Structure formats: C-alpha cells, structure tokens
C-alpha cells in the first residue's frame, strides 16, 4: 500500500493500547511518518507528562499548539504540531466561543466539570472528543493523531458518546455526543490503531479491546502495531569458540559461556515473540505493523526517525484495501 494513501484514508487516527506498550511513542512515529509523506500532522495528547515532547527533542507543551518538527526541509516533510487537551481547557474554550467568557474560567476553577461529570458520566471525555471533532472539521491539519488514554480508559473514553446519547436525550450535550459518534463511526474520518507488545498479557488485552471497540463503539480498526520486536539474528546456535576462531578472534576466559547464555536468551525471546505474533494473527484478523525494540534508555529524534521509517516500510508492505485507488 502506498503510505501516502494510507495516511489520507482517515483524517483522525486514534492510537490506543495498554499502559507500557509504547502507545505514545507509536503516536509520535505515526505522526512523523505521515509528515514524511507530506501530510501536515497534529498530535493531540490527553494525558500530560507523556514524554512526547522529549521524543521530538522539544520542551513540554500544554493547550496551546506548538511545532514539534517543522517541515519543508530536504526530505519534503510537512509540519508536526502538538497540543494537550484537558476537559477544563476544552470547557473554557467552548464557553468563550458561546459568549460566556466572564464565567468560563470561574466555572472551570470551581470544579464545575467534576460536578457535572458525577451527574453525567462521560462528559469529560465528550469535551475532549468534541474538541478533536472541531479540529478535524476546521482542517487543523491533514491528519490528527490522538494519543488516547491507556486501554482500560480508552474503551470508556470512546464509548462516552454513545453513553451520553442514551443518558441525555436533548440539548447541546446530546448534539455534541451525536456529532462525536458520527466522527468515530465514519471510517473516512476516523480509525483506531491499537498497540501491543509481543507478550501474552498485552496481546490478550489488545484483542479484548479491539472487539469491545467494534461492538460497543463501532469504530474502524486500522492495522495493529506490534511494538518492541527483537530483530532477528542468525547463527545463534553456533558454538561461540568455533565462531570466534572462524572470525580470526580469540575469547578470554568466561566469554564463551557469556555469549552462549546471551544467544540462548535471544533465541528464547525471538521464539516467544513469534508465538505471540502468530497467536495475535489467529485471534484478530487485522494487518500487523511491527516496530523494533530500540536498545536506548531515552528515545529522541534519531530513534523516532528510525521508527517512522520502519512504519513506512511496513505500510508499504500492506495489501491495498478495496477502494484505495479511488481515494
């Protein structure tokens, strides 16, 4: 599949997954990959202190939009911008847009959102998703990447619109929920990309999340991203002493045993991840994109570039979906 077509298929991509699987890193890689194919991209994060700014080598950001990676360079890339959305900020902006500037900040600082949320569960999520919907309709960027809450909250987060439609039958909240649900259930406007690690528990949770989102929300699911894959290494079953001799090297005392243990660990790890990737394919009939495990304590722009390029290669290997040629 042409990556440019892939990133043009939906205007909003929601990245979700269990905590600790690298969801935010994948959000950054998706945004950077799209920008490398000329799509201006806005990353929206709903949970602060995610490390997204560090990934781009930039200082932390908040509600105001900032540029994480300017485009227009020799690589022909587009801008990657970002902002953090919170229910309070979204409420303030909503009230100001409706002529209630004088009371907007007082309501937010008084905890009004929390009180309303107690009476109408899901209102906080609707405030955020409603802002995402507005950004999409205004054409804030060619692509909006929403770094969603961790998997457990992601389901209730995306289910909030349908829940509020049932709970609030009329009025602006009902209208907002209906608009948000239309966004979430329209594949040409929105798709969800789920992230996992090649391990049993994250795979199980991803499969459960996928079916819950399809059944309870009706969203379109994009390819699954399997993050943290150990690259394949050949020759791990070779005798370390013989391999060293063939390479014209000599091993010191204890090095052969250490190499043998390292090779056994790597072989075991690769066997386990192959098993889990195969199990995921059997349980969930969605295309898979894989990202390598990077042996770095802190990921920055250089590592992000590696991941973005890996995504582009993976997307290029996907089979075209019906209608791709018509977009």
BALOBA-1460 file (C-alpha; in Angstrom, 3 decimals):
// residues 327
<rec num="1" residu="x" x="0.000" y="0.000" z="0.000"/>
<rec num="2" residu="x" x="1.197" y="3.488" z="-0.793"/>
<rec num="3" residu="x" x="1.868" y="5.182" z="2.587"/>
<rec num="4" residu="x" x="0.506" y="8.457" z="1.226"/>
<rec num="5" residu="x" x="-2.834" y="6.734" z="0.557"/>
<rec num="6" residu="x" x="-2.750" y="5.095" z="3.970"/>
<rec num="7" residu="x" x="-2.380" y="8.422" z="5.764"/>
<rec num="8" residu="x" x="-5.064" y="10.003" z="3.589"/>
<rec num="9" residu="x" x="-7.609" y="7.270" z="4.329"/>
<rec num="10" residu="x" x="-8.820" y="8.871" z="7.603"/>
<rec num="11" residu="x" x="-8.437" y="12.373" z="8.952"/>
<rec num="12" residu="x" x="-8.177" y="11.207" z="12.577"/>
<rec num="13" residu="x" x="-6.091" y="8.293" z="13.839"/>
<rec num="14" residu="x" x="-6.636" y="7.305" z="17.463"/>
<rec num="15" residu="x" x="-3.698" y="5.373" z="18.931"/>
<rec num="16" residu="x" x="-4.629" y="3.221" z="21.931"/>
<rec num="17" residu="x" x="-3.100" y="0.395" z="23.927"/>
<rec num="18" residu="x" x="-2.315" y="-0.991" z="27.362"/>
<rec num="19" residu="x" x="-0.091" y="1.180" z="29.532"/>
<rec num="20" residu="x" x="3.578" y="0.430" z="28.960"/>
<rec num="21" residu="x" x="3.347" y="-0.844" z="25.388"/>
<rec num="22" residu="x" x="4.775" y="2.343" z="23.864"/>
<rec num="23" residu="x" x="1.492" y="3.920" z="22.766"/>
<rec num="24" residu="x" x="2.820" y="7.477" z="22.930"/>
<rec num="25" residu="x" x="6.000" y="6.509" z="21.075"/>
<rec num="26" residu="x" x="3.884" y="4.934" z="18.342"/>
<rec num="27" residu="x" x="1.738" y="8.088" z="18.187"/>
<rec num="28" residu="x" x="4.876" y="10.116" z="17.562"/>
<rec num="29" residu="x" x="6.137" y="7.649" z="14.958"/>
<rec num="30" residu="x" x="2.792" y="7.679" z="13.118"/>
<rec num="31" residu="x" x="2.806" y="11.472" z="13.074"/>
<rec num="32" residu="x" x="6.395" y="11.666" z="11.853"/>
<rec num="33" residu="x" x="5.814" y="9.006" z="9.185"/>
<rec num="34" residu="x" x="2.768" y="10.883" z="7.893"/>
<rec num="35" residu="x" x="4.740" y="14.139" z="7.827"/>
<rec num="36" residu="x" x="7.496" y="12.444" z="5.820"/>
<rec num="37" residu="x" x="4.861" y="11.705" z="3.190"/>
<rec num="38" residu="x" x="3.797" y="15.335" z="3.055"/>
<rec num="39" residu="x" x="0.809" y="15.206" z="5.433"/>
<rec num="40" residu="x" x="0.723" y="18.016" z="7.997"/>
<rec num="41" residu="x" x="0.036" y="16.305" z="11.318"/>
<rec num="42" residu="x" x="-1.323" y="17.448" z="14.660"/>
<rec num="43" residu="x" x="-0.737" y="15.222" z="17.691"/>
<rec num="44" residu="x" x="-3.312" y="15.604" z="20.433"/>
<rec num="45" residu="x" x="-2.431" y="14.169" z="23.823"/>
<rec num="46" residu="x" x="-4.948" y="13.863" z="26.638"/>
<rec num="47" residu="x" x="-2.582" y="12.779" z="29.389"/>
<rec num="48" residu="x" x="0.260" y="15.127" z="30.329"/>
<rec num="49" residu="x" x="3.887" y="14.167" z="31.009"/>
<rec num="50" residu="x" x="3.807" y="11.504" z="28.323"/>
<rec num="51" residu="x" x="7.336" y="12.009" z="27.012"/>
<rec num="52" residu="x" x="6.048" y="13.029" z="23.601"/>
<rec num="53" residu="x" x="7.934" y="16.323" z="23.644"/>
<rec num="54" residu="x" x="11.200" y="14.562" z="24.521"/>
<rec num="55" residu="x" x="10.675" y="12.211" z="21.618"/>
<rec num="56" residu="x" x="10.876" y="15.208" z="19.268"/>
<rec num="57" residu="x" x="13.610" y="16.920" z="21.275"/>
<rec num="58" residu="x" x="11.291" y="19.739" z="22.330"/>
<rec num="59" residu="x" x="10.256" y="21.238" z="25.703"/>
<rec num="60" residu="x" x="6.935" y="20.215" z="27.298"/>
<rec num="61" residu="x" x="3.790" y="21.767" z="25.841"/>
<rec num="62" residu="x" x="0.234" y="22.385" z="27.011"/>
<rec num="63" residu="x" x="-3.075" y="23.530" z="25.494"/>
<rec num="64" residu="x" x="-1.529" y="25.972" z="23.046"/>
<rec num="65" residu="x" x="-0.385" y="24.385" z="19.802"/>
<rec num="66" residu="x" x="3.367" y="24.081" z="19.267"/>
<rec num="67" residu="x" x="5.543" y="22.839" z="16.417"/>
<rec num="68" residu="x" x="7.421" y="19.652" z="17.282"/>
<rec num="69" residu="x" x="9.052" y="19.116" z="13.893"/>
<rec num="70" residu="x" x="8.971" y="21.801" z="11.198"/>
<rec num="71" residu="x" x="8.553" y="20.624" z="7.635"/>
<rec num="72" residu="x" x="9.815" y="21.934" z="4.357"/>
<rec num="73" residu="x" x="13.311" y="20.503" z="4.549"/>
<rec num="74" residu="x" x="15.238" y="18.445" z="2.028"/>
<rec num="75" residu="x" x="13.119" y="15.396" z="2.894"/>
<rec num="76" residu="x" x="9.963" y="17.169" z="1.687"/>
<rec num="77" residu="x" x="8.245" y="16.629" z="5.019"/>
<rec num="78" residu="x" x="5.322" y="18.568" z="6.442"/>
<rec num="79" residu="x" x="4.940" y="20.061" z="9.923"/>
<rec num="80" residu="x" x="4.257" y="18.009" z="13.022"/>
<rec num="81" residu="x" x="2.452" y="20.098" z="15.634"/>
<rec num="82" residu="x" x="1.017" y="19.138" z="19.017"/>
<rec num="83" residu="x" x="-1.185" y="20.274" z="21.858"/>
<rec num="84" residu="x" x="-2.543" y="18.870" z="25.117"/>
<rec num="85" residu="x" x="-6.306" y="18.786" z="25.627"/>
<rec num="86" residu="x" x="-7.918" y="18.750" z="29.052"/>
<rec num="87" residu="x" x="-11.640" y="18.880" z="29.890"/>
<rec num="88" residu="x" x="-11.232" y="22.196" z="31.735"/>
<rec num="89" residu="x" x="-9.451" y="23.869" z="28.821"/>
<rec num="90" residu="x" x="-11.990" y="22.497" z="26.339"/>
<rec num="91" residu="x" x="-14.853" y="23.769" z="28.526"/>
<rec num="92" residu="x" x="-13.302" y="27.239" z="28.807"/>
<rec num="93" residu="x" x="-12.878" y="27.490" z="25.054"/>
<rec num="94" residu="x" x="-16.425" y="26.227" z="24.456"/>
<rec num="95" residu="x" x="-17.932" y="28.787" z="26.825"/>
<rec num="96" residu="x" x="-15.830" y="31.616" z="25.404"/>
<rec num="97" residu="x" x="-16.955" y="30.699" z="21.896"/>
<rec num="98" residu="x" x="-20.564" y="30.954" z="23.086"/>
<rec num="99" residu="x" x="-20.246" y="34.403" z="24.650"/>
<rec num="100" residu="x" x="-19.619" y="33.355" z="28.254"/>
<rec num="101" residu="x" x="-16.003" y="34.475" z="28.676"/>
<rec num="102" residu="x" x="-16.603" y="36.115" z="32.062"/>
<rec num="103" residu="x" x="-17.798" y="32.921" z="33.732"/>
<rec num="104" residu="x" x="-15.745" y="30.362" z="31.817"/>
<rec num="105" residu="x" x="-12.599" y="30.282" z="33.956"/>
<rec num="106" residu="x" x="-14.563" y="30.672" z="37.184"/>
<rec num="107" residu="x" x="-16.612" y="27.607" z="36.323"/>
<rec num="108" residu="x" x="-13.510" y="25.591" z="35.467"/>
<rec num="109" residu="x" x="-11.595" y="26.630" z="38.597"/>
<rec num="110" residu="x" x="-14.603" y="25.884" z="40.813"/>
<rec num="111" residu="x" x="-14.602" y="22.230" z="39.833"/>
<rec num="112" residu="x" x="-17.786" y="22.517" z="37.792"/>
<rec num="113" residu="x" x="-16.569" y="19.909" z="35.335"/>
<rec num="114" residu="x" x="-16.114" y="17.379" z="38.133"/>
<rec num="115" residu="x" x="-19.592" y="18.064" z="39.493"/>
<rec num="116" residu="x" x="-21.206" y="17.713" z="36.078"/>
<rec num="117" residu="x" x="-19.150" y="14.579" z="35.402"/>
<rec num="118" residu="x" x="-20.616" y="12.978" z="38.528"/>
<rec num="119" residu="x" x="-24.134" y="13.624" z="37.258"/>
<rec num="120" residu="x" x="-23.381" y="12.724" z="33.638"/>
<rec num="121" residu="x" x="-20.500" y="10.218" z="33.341"/>
<rec num="122" residu="x" x="-18.577" y="10.683" z="30.116"/>
<rec num="123" residu="x" x="-18.917" y="14.455" z="29.946"/>
<rec num="124" residu="x" x="-15.156" y="14.975" z="30.386"/>
<rec num="125" residu="x" x="-14.422" y="12.641" z="27.506"/>
<rec num="126" residu="x" x="-17.024" y="14.335" z="25.319"/>
<rec num="127" residu="x" x="-15.426" y="17.720" z="25.961"/>
<rec num="128" residu="x" x="-12.111" y="16.385" z="24.649"/>
<rec num="129" residu="x" x="-13.545" y="14.376" z="21.762"/>
<rec num="130" residu="x" x="-15.760" y="17.306" z="20.835"/>
<rec num="131" residu="x" x="-12.657" y="19.478" z="20.536"/>
<rec num="132" residu="x" x="-10.972" y="16.826" z="18.369"/>
<rec num="133" residu="x" x="-14.078" y="16.776" z="16.186"/>
<rec num="134" residu="x" x="-13.909" y="20.561" z="15.873"/>
<rec num="135" residu="x" x="-10.231" y="20.453" z="14.918"/>
<rec num="136" residu="x" x="-10.998" y="17.815" z="12.288"/>
<rec num="137" residu="x" x="-13.856" y="19.849" z="10.820"/>
<rec num="138" residu="x" x="-11.740" y="23.022" z="10.761"/>
<rec num="139" residu="x" x="-8.933" y="21.227" z="8.920"/>
<rec num="140" residu="x" x="-6.383" y="21.967" z="11.640"/>
<rec num="141" residu="x" x="-4.045" y="19.515" z="9.887"/>
<rec num="142" residu="x" x="-4.174" y="16.921" z="7.139"/>
<rec num="143" residu="x" x="-4.030" y="14.262" z="9.846"/>
<rec num="144" residu="x" x="-4.849" y="14.391" z="13.559"/>
<rec num="145" residu="x" x="-3.198" y="11.728" z="15.732"/>
<rec num="146" residu="x" x="-4.932" y="11.318" z="19.082"/>
<rec num="147" residu="x" x="-2.746" y="9.730" z="21.763"/>
<rec num="148" residu="x" x="-5.622" y="8.114" z="23.653"/>
<rec num="149" residu="x" x="-5.718" y="7.050" z="27.310"/>
<rec num="150" residu="x" x="-4.465" y="3.584" z="28.253"/>
<rec num="151" residu="x" x="-6.558" y="0.635" z="27.078"/>
<rec num="152" residu="x" x="-8.964" y="0.334" z="30.019"/>
<rec num="153" residu="x" x="-9.891" y="4.013" z="29.910"/>
<rec num="154" residu="x" x="-9.758" y="4.051" z="26.105"/>
<rec num="155" residu="x" x="-12.886" y="1.927" z="25.889"/>
<rec num="156" residu="x" x="-14.918" y="4.168" z="28.211"/>
<rec num="157" residu="x" x="-13.319" y="7.230" z="26.577"/>
<rec num="158" residu="x" x="-14.527" y="6.257" z="23.115"/>
<rec num="159" residu="x" x="-17.800" y="4.788" z="24.417"/>
<rec num="160" residu="x" x="-18.735" y="8.077" z="26.122"/>
<rec num="161" residu="x" x="-20.576" y="9.479" z="23.103"/>
<rec num="162" residu="x" x="-22.941" y="6.538" z="22.807"/>
<rec num="163" residu="x" x="-23.497" y="6.504" z="26.573"/>
<rec num="164" residu="x" x="-24.393" y="10.196" z="26.691"/>
<rec num="165" residu="x" x="-26.799" y="9.810" z="23.782"/>
<rec num="166" residu="x" x="-28.726" y="7.311" z="25.896"/>
<rec num="167" residu="x" x="-28.494" y="9.392" z="29.084"/>
<rec num="168" residu="x" x="-29.129" y="12.886" z="27.674"/>
<rec num="169" residu="x" x="-31.921" y="12.924" z="25.134"/>
<rec num="170" residu="x" x="-31.961" y="16.606" z="24.120"/>
<rec num="171" residu="x" x="-29.862" y="19.743" z="24.280"/>
<rec num="172" residu="x" x="-26.274" y="20.703" z="23.416"/>
<rec num="173" residu="x" x="-24.714" y="17.692" z="25.169"/>
<rec num="174" residu="x" x="-26.846" y="15.345" z="23.089"/>
<rec num="175" residu="x" x="-25.904" y="17.227" z="19.910"/>
<rec num="176" residu="x" x="-22.214" y="17.128" z="20.793"/>
<rec num="177" residu="x" x="-22.356" y="13.414" z="21.569"/>
<rec num="178" residu="x" x="-24.123" y="12.731" z="18.279"/>
<rec num="179" residu="x" x="-21.509" y="14.678" z="16.320"/>
<rec num="180" residu="x" x="-18.673" y="12.850" z="18.095"/>
<rec num="181" residu="x" x="-20.269" y="9.463" z="17.422"/>
<rec num="182" residu="x" x="-20.616" y="10.340" z="13.742"/>
<rec num="183" residu="x" x="-16.886" y="11.096" z="13.669"/>
<rec num="184" residu="x" x="-15.897" y="7.886" z="15.456"/>
<rec num="185" residu="x" x="-18.036" y="5.607" z="13.284"/>
<rec num="186" residu="x" x="-17.105" y="7.112" z="9.903"/>
<rec num="187" residu="x" x="-14.049" y="5.220" z="8.503"/>
<rec num="188" residu="x" x="-13.242" y="8.074" z="6.134"/>
<rec num="189" residu="x" x="-12.891" y="10.397" z="9.123"/>
<rec num="190" residu="x" x="-11.546" y="8.186" z="11.913"/>
<rec num="191" residu="x" x="-9.785" y="4.896" z="12.584"/>
<rec num="192" residu="x" x="-8.240" y="3.348" z="15.690"/>
<rec num="193" residu="x" x="-4.735" y="1.882" z="15.706"/>
<rec num="194" residu="x" x="-4.108" y="-0.470" z="18.629"/>
<rec num="195" residu="x" x="-0.608" y="-1.037" z="20.012"/>
<rec num="196" residu="x" x="0.746" y="-4.101" z="21.796"/>
<rec num="197" residu="x" x="3.974" y="-5.829" z="22.773"/>
<rec num="198" residu="x" x="4.715" y="-9.386" z="21.580"/>
<rec num="199" residu="x" x="3.821" y="-10.743" z="25.014"/>
<rec num="200" residu="x" x="0.870" y="-12.783" z="26.255"/>
<rec num="201" residu="x" x="-0.880" y="-10.286" z="28.539"/>
<rec num="202" residu="x" x="-0.661" y="-7.232" z="26.222"/>
<rec num="203" residu="x" x="-1.843" y="-9.369" z="23.280"/>
<rec num="204" residu="x" x="-4.809" y="-10.660" z="25.287"/>
<rec num="205" residu="x" x="-5.781" y="-7.156" z="26.340"/>
<rec num="206" residu="x" x="-5.437" y="-5.793" z="22.814"/>
<rec num="207" residu="x" x="-7.738" y="-8.472" z="21.410"/>
<rec num="208" residu="x" x="-10.314" y="-7.779" z="24.114"/>
<rec num="209" residu="x" x="-10.072" y="-4.027" z="23.485"/>
<rec num="210" residu="x" x="-10.446" y="-4.490" z="19.724"/>
<rec num="211" residu="x" x="-13.680" y="-6.466" z="19.983"/>
<rec num="212" residu="x" x="-15.067" y="-4.126" z="22.651"/>
<rec num="213" residu="x" x="-14.410" y="-1.082" z="20.475"/>
<rec num="214" residu="x" x="-16.003" y="-2.717" z="17.445"/>
<rec num="215" residu="x" x="-19.055" y="-3.981" z="19.323"/>
<rec num="216" residu="x" x="-19.673" y="-1.092" z="21.714"/>
<rec num="217" residu="x" x="-18.474" y="1.930" z="19.735"/>
<rec num="218" residu="x" x="-18.480" y="0.859" z="16.095"/>
<rec num="219" residu="x" x="-15.099" y="2.331" z="15.220"/>
<rec num="220" residu="x" x="-13.000" y="1.231" z="12.262"/>
<rec num="221" residu="x" x="-9.833" y="-0.577" z="13.309"/>
<rec num="222" residu="x" x="-6.639" y="0.011" z="11.367"/>
<rec num="223" residu="x" x="-3.532" y="-2.195" z="11.413"/>
<rec num="224" residu="x" x="-2.276" y="-3.412" z="14.770"/>
<rec num="225" residu="x" x="1.182" y="-2.156" z="15.746"/>
<rec num="226" residu="x" x="3.342" y="-4.767" z="17.483"/>
<rec num="227" residu="x" x="5.974" y="-2.715" z="19.263"/>
<rec num="228" residu="x" x="9.295" y="-3.773" z="20.778"/>
<rec num="229" residu="x" x="10.147" y="-6.632" z="18.421"/>
<rec num="230" residu="x" x="13.671" y="-8.001" z="18.851"/>
<rec num="231" residu="x" x="15.373" y="-8.037" z="15.419"/>
<rec num="232" residu="x" x="16.106" y="-11.484" z="14.005"/>
<rec num="233" residu="x" x="19.711" y="-12.667" z="14.428"/>
<rec num="234" residu="x" x="21.027" y="-15.673" z="12.524"/>
<rec num="235" residu="x" x="23.686" y="-18.059" z="13.783"/>
<rec num="236" residu="x" x="22.719" y="-18.009" z="17.449"/>
<rec num="237" residu="x" x="23.047" y="-21.791" z="17.648"/>
<rec num="238" residu="x" x="26.699" y="-21.726" z="16.586"/>
<rec num="239" residu="x" x="29.458" y="-22.662" z="19.030"/>
<rec num="240" residu="x" x="30.971" y="-19.356" z="20.292"/>
<rec num="241" residu="x" x="34.541" y="-20.688" z="20.282"/>
<rec num="242" residu="x" x="34.259" y="-22.013" z="16.736"/>
<rec num="243" residu="x" x="32.582" y="-18.827" z="15.533"/>
<rec num="244" residu="x" x="35.297" y="-16.707" z="17.089"/>
<rec num="245" residu="x" x="38.032" y="-18.850" z="15.546"/>
<rec num="246" residu="x" x="36.380" y="-18.572" z="12.132"/>
<rec num="247" residu="x" x="36.408" y="-14.811" z="12.516"/>
<rec num="248" residu="x" x="40.074" y="-14.816" z="13.493"/>
<rec num="249" residu="x" x="39.397" y="-13.852" z="17.100"/>
<rec num="250" residu="x" x="40.094" y="-15.457" z="20.453"/>
<rec num="251" residu="x" x="37.830" y="-15.480" z="23.505"/>
<rec num="252" residu="x" x="39.003" y="-14.801" z="27.026"/>
<rec num="253" residu="x" x="38.039" y="-16.928" z="29.992"/>
<rec num="254" residu="x" x="34.295" y="-16.863" z="30.626"/>
<rec num="255" residu="x" x="33.387" y="-15.094" z="27.373"/>
<rec num="256" residu="x" x="32.263" y="-18.264" z="25.604"/>
<rec num="257" residu="x" x="29.826" y="-19.052" z="28.426"/>
<rec num="258" residu="x" x="28.525" y="-15.467" z="28.495"/>
<rec num="259" residu="x" x="27.984" y="-15.497" z="24.733"/>
<rec num="260" residu="x" x="26.207" y="-18.838" z="24.928"/>
<rec num="261" residu="x" x="23.869" y="-17.539" z="27.635"/>
<rec num="262" residu="x" x="23.152" y="-14.360" z="25.633"/>
<rec num="263" residu="x" x="22.449" y="-16.387" z="22.495"/>
<rec num="264" residu="x" x="20.100" y="-18.701" z="24.407"/>
<rec num="265" residu="x" x="18.207" y="-15.729" z="25.862"/>
<rec num="266" residu="x" x="17.862" y="-14.053" z="22.460"/>
<rec num="267" residu="x" x="16.702" y="-17.302" z="20.804"/>
<rec num="268" residu="x" x="14.130" y="-17.848" z="23.551"/>
<rec num="269" residu="x" x="12.911" y="-14.263" z="23.250"/>
<rec num="270" residu="x" x="12.526" y="-14.485" z="19.470"/>
<rec num="271" residu="x" x="10.635" y="-17.788" z="19.773"/>
<rec num="272" residu="x" x="8.248" y="-16.277" z="22.327"/>
<rec num="273" residu="x" x="7.547" y="-13.173" z="20.265"/>
<rec num="274" residu="x" x="6.969" y="-15.255" z="17.126"/>
<rec num="275" residu="x" x="4.471" y="-17.342" z="19.073"/>
<rec num="276" residu="x" x="2.603" y="-14.269" z="20.321"/>
<rec num="277" residu="x" x="2.550" y="-12.562" z="16.925"/>
<rec num="278" residu="x" x="1.132" y="-15.736" z="15.407"/>
<rec num="279" residu="x" x="-1.450" y="-16.032" z="18.181"/>
<rec num="280" residu="x" x="-2.484" y="-12.396" z="17.637"/>
<rec num="281" residu="x" x="-2.976" y="-13.040" z="13.928"/>
<rec num="282" residu="x" x="-5.220" y="-16.020" z="14.711"/>
<rec num="283" residu="x" x="-7.304" y="-14.180" z="17.292"/>
<rec num="284" residu="x" x="-7.631" y="-10.857" z="15.479"/>
<rec num="285" residu="x" x="-7.846" y="-10.746" z="11.671"/>
<rec num="286" residu="x" x="-6.165" y="-7.373" z="11.209"/>
<rec num="287" residu="x" x="-2.965" y="-6.447" z="9.357"/>
<rec num="288" residu="x" x="0.109" y="-6.089" z="11.560"/>
<rec num="289" residu="x" x="2.860" y="-3.491" z="11.555"/>
<rec num="290" residu="x" x="5.969" y="-4.212" z="13.623"/>
<rec num="291" residu="x" x="8.405" y="-1.827" z="15.256"/>
<rec num="292" residu="x" x="11.831" y="-2.881" z="16.566"/>
<rec num="293" residu="x" x="12.970" y="-2.868" z="20.157"/>
<rec num="294" residu="x" x="15.434" y="0.003" z="20.473"/>
<rec num="295" residu="x" x="18.223" y="-0.529" z="22.982"/>
<rec num="296" residu="x" x="18.171" y="3.044" z="24.284"/>
<rec num="297" residu="x" x="17.117" y="4.284" z="27.709"/>
<rec num="298" residu="x" x="15.781" y="7.586" z="26.346"/>
<rec num="299" residu="x" x="14.230" y="7.877" z="22.911"/>
<rec num="300" residu="x" x="14.765" y="11.093" z="20.982"/>
<rec num="301" residu="x" x="14.554" y="12.447" z="17.422"/>
<rec num="302" residu="x" x="17.090" y="9.967" z="15.999"/>
<rec num="303" residu="x" x="15.205" y="6.963" z="17.386"/>
<rec num="304" residu="x" x="11.884" y="8.474" z="16.297"/>
<rec num="305" residu="x" x="13.212" y="8.707" z="12.741"/>
<rec num="306" residu="x" x="14.123" y="5.010" z="12.822"/>
<rec num="307" residu="x" x="10.617" y="4.073" z="13.986"/>
<rec num="308" residu="x" x="8.921" y="6.334" z="11.435"/>
<rec num="309" residu="x" x="10.939" y="4.785" z="8.612"/>
<rec num="310" residu="x" x="10.083" y="1.291" z="9.878"/>
<rec num="311" residu="x" x="6.407" y="2.218" z="9.821"/>
<rec num="312" residu="x" x="6.673" y="3.464" z="6.247"/>
<rec num="313" residu="x" x="8.331" y="0.212" z="5.182"/>
<rec num="314" residu="x" x="5.651" y="-1.806" z="6.964"/>
<rec num="315" residu="x" x="2.791" y="0.195" z="5.476"/>
<rec num="316" residu="x" x="4.346" y="-0.194" z="2.040"/>
<rec num="317" residu="x" x="4.132" y="-3.959" z="2.515"/>
<rec num="318" residu="x" x="0.413" y="-3.977" z="3.382"/>
<rec num="319" residu="x" x="-2.054" y="-5.216" z="0.801"/>
<rec num="320" residu="x" x="-4.149" y="-2.399" z="-0.685"/>
<rec num="321" residu="x" x="-7.675" y="-2.244" z="0.646"/>
<rec num="322" residu="x" x="-10.675" y="-2.036" z="-1.730"/>
<rec num="323" residu="x" x="-11.172" y="1.481" z="-2.981"/>
<rec num="324" residu="x" x="-7.620" y="2.680" z="-2.334"/>
<rec num="325" residu="x" x="-7.224" y="3.584" z="-5.941"/>
<rec num="326" residu="x" x="-10.328" y="5.751" z="-5.797"/>
<rec num="327" residu="x" x="-9.176" y="7.984" z="-2.935"/>
